Amino acid sequence: MTKNHQRSVSVSNDEVNDHDHGNPFLIPFILISIFAIIEFVGGVLTHSLALLGDSWHMLTDTIALGLAMYATYRTSKAHANNRQSRSELVASIINAAIMLVVIVWIIVEAIERLKNPQPVMGGYVMLVAVAGLVVNVVVALRLNHHGGGESLNQRAALLHVIGDLLGSIAALVAGAVVYFTSWLAIDPILSILISLLLLIVTLNLIKDIWHTVKG
């Protein structure tokens, strides 16, 4: 192999790596966007709050990942010009606020479902939930591989994906319980439990954001 060819291969590999590391949110954004629609339709057809809640998580994730992707781009551009950017901080604040809205909506809807139970198609819920679980695991691993805890922006984006992952697990368990026992209350109960867990994590993120703003 000639030196020029070696240099060409080296430059090519560097460009690929730079592109991959410069856009860590791109592939997760595409995967989440596509499956959010699939899961939302599945939640409507099966009457599962767990699936609907997870689909809303995913729909807000498209916003969260889009904001994170844009903030990363702005920050990289600012660093290249020896300037500072607060884009990632702003994106993390918006994403944390969106997560709080989703949590409140799911809890309110779950309480209503406990008062007025609706029939749930457990078998179909499990199928959609398994597919969602696979997508969320792939996305979470990818974000974590690209430094999921290095910045508040990345933590906020990863938080949304972890929320989806837990939502898929809740939907899978709820679907199985409904399918085998016909106990409809499990669907909203698990939705509330997952929402409370996400609330704790979100409040910790907000606390760190607050310390950063004050600092």
Buried (B, 14 or more C-beta within 10 A) or exposed (E): EEEEEEEEEEEEEEEEEEEEEEBBBBBBBEBBBEBBEBBBEBBEEBBBBBBBBBBBBBBBBBBBBBBBBBBBBBBEEBEEEEEEBBBBBBBBBBBBEBBBEBBEBBBEBBEEBBEEEEEBBBEBBBBBBBBBBEBBBBBBEBBBEBEBEEBBBBBBBBBBBBBBBBBBBBBBBBBBBBBEEEBBBBBBBBBBEBBEBBBEBBEEBBEBBEEBEEE
